Amino acid sequence: MSHAAAFPAPARATAAVAARATDLSKVYGQGETQVVALDQVSVEFGRGRFTAIMGPSGSGKSTLMHCMAGLDSISSGSALIGDTELTGLNDKKLTQLRRDKIGFIFQAFNLLPTLTALENITLPMDIAGRKADRDWLDRIVSTVGLSGRLKHRPAQLSGGQQQRVAVARALASQPEIIFADEPTGNLDSRSGAEVLGFLRNSVRAMQQTVVMVTHDPVAAAYADRVIFLADGRIVEELYEPTADAVLDRMRLFDAKNRTS
Ligand SMILES: Nc1ncnc2c1ncn2[C@@H]1O[C@H](COP(=O)(O)OP(=O)(O)OP(=O)(O)O)[C@@H](O)[C@H]1O
């Protein structure tokens, strides 16, 4: 009997996928003020892959990320993190899932000002009552280039360094998936490149799964794959993107929008 036959297809498919949306819809409001923010979106985020989500303002990028991360409820369809279906989880279970399986990186670094860099990095694990794996932590801290800065407080760090602390914090617990919302939006291009390079490294060297919302074609080019949203639907995908290829697609969508 072949190995393929020994492992049923759904189990193998699940193992390679860190998160999945199936016919996911999100509707805000009712009646005349109703907005369909996501319209039956189906997408898989492969484990150990770096995916960028792009699209015009209002196309549903943040909504997709928030629904997948259990930060917002979904109207219909399903959203899975690993094998866990988010719909039906109560608030306590959702909080646990976010804490244990998901890492977050936001545009505003969201560090606690009174804690040192190291304390910020280990905070989520401290709250969860989990001990950070020392070797893993050392590896993250040295890869992210913060070894000499661990006792500094956020105000004593540059924007790029602060965001690298936030990236290290997201990586510390080796989450199933990291969601990054415009992680370089507040950074100059050099600091942004450092943060993105580090995120890409964490995918290559540590098999981390990263999903990142961005408006920036240069940032998107760090990803393995770019998904384009328009009006709450996935309209295009690009693998191994270059900034130029991403820019071309964006221009194409703009032109289509102007003529439709
Ligand atoms: N809480 C809410 N209540 C009502 N409508 C909302 C809410 N949040 C988002 N929307 C609407 O849903 C649609 C998708 O919004 P979303 O924030 O996901 O877009 P986006 O692609 O992330 O935009 P941007 O690039 O501007 O951040 C928009 O039309 C928005 O106005």
The ligand as an SDF file (V2000), in Angstrom:
LIG
                    3D

 31 33  0  0  0  0  0  0  0  0999 V2000
  -17.4930   47.8100   11.8330 N   0  0  0  0  0  0  0  0  0  0  0  0
  -17.9540   48.0610   10.6100 C   0  0  0  0  0  0  0  0  0  0  0  0
  -19.2240   48.4530   10.4040 N   0  0  0  0  0  0  0  0  0  0  0  0
  -19.6980   48.6860    9.1700 C   0  0  0  0  0  0  0  0  0  0  0  0
  -18.9780   48.5600    8.0500 N   0  0  0  0  0  0  0  0  0  0  0  0
  -17.6970   48.1760    8.1680 C   0  0  0  0  0  0  0  0  0  0  0  0
  -17.1130   47.9210    9.4460 C   0  0  0  0  0  0  0  0  0  0  0  0
  -15.8160   47.5520    9.2540 N   0  0  0  0  0  0  0  0  0  0  0  0
  -15.6040   47.6040    7.9250 C   0  0  0  0  0  0  0  0  0  0  0  0
  -16.7240   47.9540    7.2770 N   0  0  0  0  0  0  0  0  0  0  0  0
  -16.9010   48.1090    5.8050 C   0  0  0  0  0  0  0  0  0  0  0  0
  -16.5110   46.8840    5.2090 O   0  0  0  0  0  0  0  0  0  0  0  0
  -15.7820   47.1030    4.0000 C   0  0  0  0  0  0  0  0  0  0  0  0
  -14.4000   46.4420    4.0940 C   0  0  0  0  0  0  0  0  0  0  0  0
  -13.6380   47.1470    5.0730 O   0  0  0  0  0  0  0  0  0  0  0  0
  -12.1280   46.7460    5.4450 P   0  0  0  0  0  0  0  0  0  0  0  0
  -11.7300   47.5940    6.6010 O   0  0  0  0  0  0  0  0  0  0  0  0
  -12.0410   45.2890    5.5990 O   0  0  0  0  0  0  0  0  0  0  0  0
  -11.3470   47.1860    4.1280 O   0  0  0  0  0  0  0  0  0  0  0  0
   -9.7800   47.2840    3.8850 P   0  0  0  0  0  0  0  0  0  0  0  0
   -9.5420   46.6450    2.5640 O   0  0  0  0  0  0  0  0  0  0  0  0
   -9.0460   46.7350    5.0460 O   0  0  0  0  0  0  0  0  0  0  0  0
   -9.5840   48.8550    3.7770 O   0  0  0  0  0  0  0  0  0  0  0  0
   -8.3220   49.7950    4.1220 P   0  0  0  0  0  0  0  0  0  0  0  0
   -7.2690   49.4610    3.1000 O   0  0  0  0  0  0  0  0  0  0  0  0
   -8.8700   51.1740    3.9160 O   0  0  0  0  0  0  0  0  0  0  0  0
   -7.9190   49.5140    5.5340 O   0  0  0  0  0  0  0  0  0  0  0  0
  -15.7360   48.6000    3.8270 C   0  0  0  0  0  0  0  0  0  0  0  0
  -16.7760   48.9760    2.9470 O   0  0  0  0  0  0  0  0  0  0  0  0
  -15.9810   49.1470    5.2120 C   0  0  0  0  0  0  0  0  0  0  0  0
  -16.6060   50.4080    5.1600 O   0  0  0  0  0  0  0  0  0  0  0  0
  1  2  1  0
  2  3  1  0
  2  7  2  0
  3  4  2  0
  4  5  1  0
  5  6  2  0
  6  7  1  0
  6 10  1  0
  7  8  1  0
  8  9  2  0
  9 10  1  0
 10 11  1  0
 11 12  1  0
 11 30  1  0
 12 13  1  0
 13 14  1  0
 13 28  1  0
 14 15  1  0
 15 16  1  0
 16 17  2  0
 16 18  1  0
 16 19  1  0
 19 20  1  0
 20 21  2  0
 20 22  1  0
 20 23  1  0
 23 24  1  0
 24 25  2  0
 24 26  1  0
 24 27  1  0
 28 29  1  0
 28 30  1  0
 30 31  1  0
M  END
$$$$
